[in-house]
Amino acid sequence: MSELASYSIQAVFFALVAVVVVSRSKKTDLYQFVLISIWLIGVIAIYAKYKDGQIFFYSNDQDFHRQVIEYYLPVEGFHISAIISLRYLLTIPVYLVSLLGFNAMLIIKFLQLSALLFVYQRSRKFLAAQLLSVKFWQLPLIAGPILVFMSLLSLRDVLLAYFALGFVTESQLNRKIVFGIATLLLRTHLAAALIVGYLLVSIFFSHKSKIGAARICGIALLSYIAGTVSYWIGAVIQKGVNFDAPRTVFTQFKFSQLAANFFGLQFLALSNPDDRIVASSTLTLLLSRLVFFDTLLIPMLFLIAVFKHPMYLTTQKILTLQAFLFFYGVVSQTSFNSTRQNIPFLACMGVLAVADIEHFRKIKAKVAPKLLTATR
């Protein structure tokens, strides 16, 4: 049997497992089967084109996972000190399942698919709890092109999107802590950003006092500054370097980079072409936004939800905004500044934007008949 045939059979098996699992839910809909079908076709197509070289398709971070699973864990075993650096939350389960003969990189992709389906289901559940419906055109806002594409890769980004979404939307503290710990084990500074966002909500927005745009922007600025300082504090603790207070916090470049970062256009704000994360031309990256329109549309709708409707400024919106600004403060001190970094926030912003749209649509639907009656 050829390698492609073996890989394809395994992919079909995992897709069928996903179909069986989602079919057991009474709330299963066609969109979930579409997501599974796209995933199945996508992972087979990538392997057919690149074979084992698929680990270098889009991101060589996949090769890091391969090395951990195929070399570090079998040879060096488990070391508590490496629980975060070697991403044990992801790599150890994958390693154990791969011992059954499954392709390790495909297992990670299956976990990414599972996370994608969980993101979709949790978003629908969050909206249903508020008695809000979802229109067909809004589905890409909660499980759109960028999340689907990432589910085709042996990375951790869709898993992080689910953990972040769980942290933001979960009301029970003990479950929120579980999501926070899971995030911490896969991306430390994202977990720190979510925790800071949660603390800011608890401290500054715990009372039902009037929340204006000025107050939101003021706390957002504080979050950004805290993020920049935290990066250097972390560098002192982890690497033992001398503390060097960030000197480029309030420059025009940093704020233009923030705007580009927010809308998934980081490549337009790179000061050095060598800092480019993806080896593609600016034109190619711009054209790719026609496919990954959600990376631009979601932040726009989220900002509208925050500043146009301050009377409906939920704790989830505030937490997401403050966490993002803290997170940007951290990554602004590094060269690792790509759309991948923002995917967890896109998952949160997407469902919150839909919630805002549908909330005010319901209000208008109730008010319109009354106004019509009053004018007669």
Secondary structure as a PSIPRED ss2 file (coil, helix, strand):
# PSIPRED VFORMAT (PSIPRED V4.0)

   1 M C   1.000  0.000  0.000
   2 S C   1.000  0.000  0.000
   3 E H   0.000  1.000  0.000
   4 L H   0.000  1.000  0.000
   5 A H   0.000  1.000  0.000
   6 S H   0.000  1.000  0.000
   7 Y H   0.000  1.000  0.000
   8 S H   0.000  1.000  0.000
   9 I H   0.000  1.000  0.000
  10 Q H   0.000  1.000  0.000
  11 A H   0.000  1.000  0.000
  12 V H   0.000  1.000  0.000
  13 F H   0.000  1.000  0.000
  14 F H   0.000  1.000  0.000
  15 A H   0.000  1.000  0.000
  16 L H   0.000  1.000  0.000
  17 V H   0.000  1.000  0.000
  18 A H   0.000  1.000  0.000
  19 V H   0.000  1.000  0.000
  20 V H   0.000  1.000  0.000
  21 V H   0.000  1.000  0.000
  22 V H   0.000  1.000  0.000
  23 S H   0.000  1.000  0.000
  24 R C   1.000  0.000  0.000
  25 S C   1.000  0.000  0.000
  26 K C   1.000  0.000  0.000
  27 K C   1.000  0.000  0.000
  28 T C   1.000  0.000  0.000
  29 D C   1.000  0.000  0.000
  30 L H   0.000  1.000  0.000
  31 Y H   0.000  1.000  0.000
  32 Q H   0.000  1.000  0.000
  33 F H   0.000  1.000  0.000
  34 V H   0.000  1.000  0.000
  35 L H   0.000  1.000  0.000
  36 I H   0.000  1.000  0.000
  37 S H   0.000  1.000  0.000
  38 I H   0.000  1.000  0.000
  39 W H   0.000  1.000  0.000
  40 L H   0.000  1.000  0.000
  41 I H   0.000  1.000  0.000
  42 G H   0.000  1.000  0.000
  43 V H   0.000  1.000  0.000
  44 I H   0.000  1.000  0.000
  45 A H   0.000  1.000  0.000
  46 I H   0.000  1.000  0.000
  47 Y H   0.000  1.000  0.000
  48 A H   0.000  1.000  0.000
  49 K H   0.000  1.000  0.000
  50 Y H   0.000  1.000  0.000
  51 K H   0.000  1.000  0.000
  52 D H   0.000  1.000  0.000
  53 G H   0.000  1.000  0.000
  54 Q H   0.000  1.000  0.000
  55 I H   0.000  1.000  0.000
  56 F H   0.000  1.000  0.000
  57 F C   1.000  0.000  0.000
  58 Y C   1.000  0.000  0.000
  59 S C   1.000  0.000  0.000
  60 N C   1.000  0.000  0.000
  61 D H   0.000  1.000  0.000
  62 Q H   0.000  1.000  0.000
  63 D H   0.000  1.000  0.000
  64 F H   0.000  1.000  0.000
  65 H H   0.000  1.000  0.000
  66 R H   0.000  1.000  0.000
  67 Q H   0.000  1.000  0.000
  68 V H   0.000  1.000  0.000
  69 I H   0.000  1.000  0.000
  70 E H   0.000  1.000  0.000
  71 Y H   0.000  1.000  0.000
  72 Y H   0.000  1.000  0.000
  73 L H   0.000  1.000  0.000
  74 P H   0.000  1.000  0.000
  75 V H   0.000  1.000  0.000
  76 E H   0.000  1.000  0.000
  77 G C   1.000  0.000  0.000
  78 F C   1.000  0.000  0.000
  79 H C   1.000  0.000  0.000
  80 I H   0.000  1.000  0.000
  81 S H   0.000  1.000  0.000
  82 A H   0.000  1.000  0.000
  83 I C   1.000  0.000  0.000
  84 I C   1.000  0.000  0.000
  85 S C   1.000  0.000  0.000
  86 L C   1.000  0.000  0.000
  87 R C   1.000  0.000  0.000
  88 Y H   0.000  1.000  0.000
  89 L H   0.000  1.000  0.000
  90 L H   0.000  1.000  0.000
  91 T H   0.000  1.000  0.000
  92 I H   0.000  1.000  0.000
  93 P H   0.000  1.000  0.000
  94 V H   0.000  1.000  0.000
  95 Y H   0.000  1.000  0.000
  96 L H   0.000  1.000  0.000
  97 V H   0.000  1.000  0.000
  98 S H   0.000  1.000  0.000
  99 L C   1.000  0.000  0.000
 100 L C   1.000  0.000  0.000
 101 G C   1.000  0.000  0.000
 102 F C   1.000  0.000  0.000
 103 N C   1.000  0.000  0.000
 104 A H   0.000  1.000  0.000
 105 M H   0.000  1.000  0.000
 106 L H   0.000  1.000  0.000
 107 I H   0.000  1.000  0.000
 108 I H   0.000  1.000  0.000
 109 K H   0.000  1.000  0.000
 110 F H   0.000  1.000  0.000
 111 L H   0.000  1.000  0.000
 112 Q H   0.000  1.000  0.000
 113 L H   0.000  1.000  0.000
 114 S H   0.000  1.000  0.000
 115 A H   0.000  1.000  0.000
 116 L H   0.000  1.000  0.000
 117 L H   0.000  1.000  0.000
 118 F H   0.000  1.000  0.000
 119 V H   0.000  1.000  0.000
 120 Y H   0.000  1.000  0.000
 121 Q H   0.000  1.000  0.000
 122 R H   0.000  1.000  0.000
 123 S H   0.000  1.000  0.000
 124 R H   0.000  1.000  0.000
 125 K H   0.000  1.000  0.000
 126 F H   0.000  1.000  0.000
 127 L H   0.000  1.000  0.000
 128 A H   0.000  1.000  0.000
 129 A H   0.000  1.000  0.000
 130 Q C   1.000  0.000  0.000
 131 L C   1.000  0.000  0.000
 132 L C   1.000  0.000  0.000
 133 S C   1.000  0.000  0.000
 134 V C   1.000  0.000  0.000
 135 K C   1.000  0.000  0.000
 136 F H   0.000  1.000  0.000
 137 W H   0.000  1.000  0.000
 138 Q H   0.000  1.000  0.000
 139 L H   0.000  1.000  0.000
 140 P H   0.000  1.000  0.000
 141 L H   0.000  1.000  0.000
 142 I H   0.000  1.000  0.000
 143 A C   1.000  0.000  0.000
 144 G C   1.000  0.000  0.000
 145 P H   0.000  1.000  0.000
 146 I H   0.000  1.000  0.000
 147 L H   0.000  1.000  0.000
 148 V H   0.000  1.000  0.000
 149 F H   0.000  1.000  0.000
 150 M H   0.000  1.000  0.000
 151 S C   1.000  0.000  0.000
 152 L C   1.000  0.000  0.000
 153 L C   1.000  0.000  0.000
 154 S C   1.000  0.000  0.000
 155 L C   1.000  0.000  0.000
 156 R C   1.000  0.000  0.000
 157 D H   0.000  1.000  0.000
 158 V H   0.000  1.000  0.000
 159 L H   0.000  1.000  0.000
 160 L H   0.000  1.000  0.000
 161 A H   0.000  1.000  0.000
 162 Y H   0.000  1.000  0.000
 163 F H   0.000  1.000  0.000
 164 A H   0.000  1.000  0.000
 165 L H   0.000  1.000  0.000
 166 G H   0.000  1.000  0.000
 167 F H   0.000  1.000  0.000
 168 V H   0.000  1.000  0.000
 169 T H   0.000  1.000  0.000
 170 E C   1.000  0.000  0.000
 171 S C   1.000  0.000  0.000
 172 Q C   1.000  0.000  0.000
 173 L H   0.000  1.000  0.000
 174 N H   0.000  1.000  0.000
 175 R H   0.000  1.000  0.000
 176 K H   0.000  1.000  0.000
 177 I H   0.000  1.000  0.000
 178 V H   0.000  1.000  0.000
 179 F H   0.000  1.000  0.000
 180 G H   0.000  1.000  0.000
 181 I H   0.000  1.000  0.000
 182 A H   0.000  1.000  0.000
 183 T H   0.000  1.000  0.000
 184 L H   0.000  1.000  0.000
 185 L H   0.000  1.000  0.000
 186 L H   0.000  1.000  0.000
 187 R C   1.000  0.000  0.000
 188 T H   0.000  1.000  0.000
 189 H H   0.000  1.000  0.000
 190 L H   0.000  1.000  0.000
 191 A H   0.000  1.000  0.000
 192 A H   0.000  1.000  0.000
 193 A H   0.000  1.000  0.000
 194 L H   0.000  1.000  0.000
 195 I H   0.000  1.000  0.000
 196 V H   0.000  1.000  0.000
 197 G H   0.000  1.000  0.000
 198 Y H   0.000  1.000  0.000
 199 L H   0.000  1.000  0.000
 200 L H   0.000  1.000  0.000
 201 V H   0.000  1.000  0.000
 202 S H   0.000  1.000  0.000
 203 I H   0.000  1.000  0.000
 204 F H   0.000  1.000  0.000
 205 F C   1.000  0.000  0.000
 206 S C   1.000  0.000  0.000
 207 H C   1.000  0.000  0.000
 208 K C   1.000  0.000  0.000
 209 S C   1.000  0.000  0.000
 210 K C   1.000  0.000  0.000
 211 I C   1.000  0.000  0.000
 212 G C   1.000  0.000  0.000
 213 A H   0.000  1.000  0.000
 214 A H   0.000  1.000  0.000
 215 R H   0.000  1.000  0.000
 216 I H   0.000  1.000  0.000
 217 C H   0.000  1.000  0.000
 218 G H   0.000  1.000  0.000
 219 I H   0.000  1.000  0.000
 220 A H   0.000  1.000  0.000
 221 L H   0.000  1.000  0.000
 222 L H   0.000  1.000  0.000
 223 S H   0.000  1.000  0.000
 224 Y H   0.000  1.000  0.000
 225 I H   0.000  1.000  0.000
 226 A H   0.000  1.000  0.000
 227 G H   0.000  1.000  0.000
 228 T H   0.000  1.000  0.000
 229 V H   0.000  1.000  0.000
 230 S H   0.000  1.000  0.000
 231 Y H   0.000  1.000  0.000
 232 W H   0.000  1.000  0.000
 233 I H   0.000  1.000  0.000
 234 G H   0.000  1.000  0.000
 235 A H   0.000  1.000  0.000
 236 V H   0.000  1.000  0.000
 237 I H   0.000  1.000  0.000
 238 Q H   0.000  1.000  0.000
 239 K H   0.000  1.000  0.000
 240 G C   1.000  0.000  0.000
 241 V C   1.000  0.000  0.000
 242 N C   1.000  0.000  0.000
 243 F C   1.000  0.000  0.000
 244 D C   1.000  0.000  0.000
 245 A C   1.000  0.000  0.000
 246 P C   1.000  0.000  0.000
 247 R C   1.000  0.000  0.000
 248 T C   1.000  0.000  0.000
 249 V C   1.000  0.000  0.000
 250 F C   1.000  0.000  0.000
 251 T C   1.000  0.000  0.000
 252 Q H   0.000  1.000  0.000
 253 F H   0.000  1.000  0.000
 254 K H   0.000  1.000  0.000
 255 F H   0.000  1.000  0.000
 256 S H   0.000  1.000  0.000
 257 Q H   0.000  1.000  0.000
 258 L H   0.000  1.000  0.000
 259 A H   0.000  1.000  0.000
 260 A H   0.000  1.000  0.000
 261 N H   0.000  1.000  0.000
 262 F H   0.000  1.000  0.000
 263 F C   1.000  0.000  0.000
 264 G C   1.000  0.000  0.000
 265 L C   1.000  0.000  0.000
 266 Q H   0.000  1.000  0.000
 267 F H   0.000  1.000  0.000
 268 L H   0.000  1.000  0.000
 269 A H   0.000  1.000  0.000
 270 L C   1.000  0.000  0.000
 271 S C   1.000  0.000  0.000
 272 N C   1.000  0.000  0.000
 273 P H   0.000  1.000  0.000
 274 D H   0.000  1.000  0.000
 275 D H   0.000  1.000  0.000
 276 R C   1.000  0.000  0.000
 277 I C   1.000  0.000  0.000
 278 V C   1.000  0.000  0.000
 279 A C   1.000  0.000  0.000
 280 S C   1.000  0.000  0.000
 281 S C   1.000  0.000  0.000
 282 T H   0.000  1.000  0.000
 283 L H   0.000  1.000  0.000
 284 T H   0.000  1.000  0.000
 285 L H   0.000  1.000  0.000
 286 L H   0.000  1.000  0.000
 287 L H   0.000  1.000  0.000
 288 S H   0.000  1.000  0.000
 289 R H   0.000  1.000  0.000
 290 L H   0.000  1.000  0.000
 291 V H   0.000  1.000  0.000
 292 F C   1.000  0.000  0.000
 293 F C   1.000  0.000  0.000
 294 D H   0.000  1.000  0.000
 295 T H   0.000  1.000  0.000
 296 L H   0.000  1.000  0.000
 297 L H   0.000  1.000  0.000
 298 I H   0.000  1.000  0.000
 299 P H   0.000  1.000  0.000
 300 M H   0.000  1.000  0.000
 301 L H   0.000  1.000  0.000
 302 F H   0.000  1.000  0.000
 303 L H   0.000  1.000  0.000
 304 I H   0.000  1.000  0.000
 305 A H   0.000  1.000  0.000
 306 V H   0.000  1.000  0.000
 307 F H   0.000  1.000  0.000
 308 K C   1.000  0.000  0.000
 309 H C   1.000  0.000  0.000
 310 P H   0.000  1.000  0.000
 311 M H   0.000  1.000  0.000
 312 Y H   0.000  1.000  0.000
 313 L C   1.000  0.000  0.000
 314 T C   1.000  0.000  0.000
 315 T H   0.000  1.000  0.000
 316 Q H   0.000  1.000  0.000
 317 K H   0.000  1.000  0.000
 318 I H   0.000  1.000  0.000
 319 L H   0.000  1.000  0.000
 320 T H   0.000  1.000  0.000
 321 L H   0.000  1.000  0.000
 322 Q H   0.000  1.000  0.000
 323 A H   0.000  1.000  0.000
 324 F H   0.000  1.000  0.000
 325 L H   0.000  1.000  0.000
 326 F H   0.000  1.000  0.000
 327 F H   0.000  1.000  0.000
 328 Y H   0.000  1.000  0.000
 329 G H   0.000  1.000  0.000
 330 V H   0.000  1.000  0.000
 331 V H   0.000  1.000  0.000
 332 S C   1.000  0.000  0.000
 333 Q C   1.000  0.000  0.000
 334 T C   1.000  0.000  0.000
 335 S C   1.000  0.000  0.000
 336 F C   1.000  0.000  0.000
 337 N C   1.000  0.000  0.000
 338 S C   1.000  0.000  0.000
 339 T H   0.000  1.000  0.000
 340 R H   0.000  1.000  0.000
 341 Q H   0.000  1.000  0.000
 342 N H   0.000  1.000  0.000
 343 I H   0.000  1.000  0.000
 344 P H   0.000  1.000  0.000
 345 F H   0.000  1.000  0.000
 346 L H   0.000  1.000  0.000
 347 A H   0.000  1.000  0.000
 348 C H   0.000  1.000  0.000
 349 M H   0.000  1.000  0.000
 350 G H   0.000  1.000  0.000
 351 V H   0.000  1.000  0.000
 352 L H   0.000  1.000  0.000
 353 A H   0.000  1.000  0.000
 354 V H   0.000  1.000  0.000
 355 A H   0.000  1.000  0.000
 356 D H   0.000  1.000  0.000
 357 I H   0.000  1.000  0.000
 358 E H   0.000  1.000  0.000
 359 H H   0.000  1.000  0.000
 360 F H   0.000  1.000  0.000
 361 R H   0.000  1.000  0.000
 362 K H   0.000  1.000  0.000
 363 I H   0.000  1.000  0.000
 364 K H   0.000  1.000  0.000
 365 A H   0.000  1.000  0.000
 366 K H   0.000  1.000  0.000
 367 V H   0.000  1.000  0.000
 368 A H   0.000  1.000  0.000
 369 P H   0.000  1.000  0.000
 370 K H   0.000  1.000  0.000
 371 L H   0.000  1.000  0.000
 372 L H   0.000  1.000  0.000
 373 T H   0.000  1.000  0.000
 374 A H   0.000  1.000  0.000
 375 T H   0.000  1.000  0.000
 376 R C   1.000  0.000  0.000
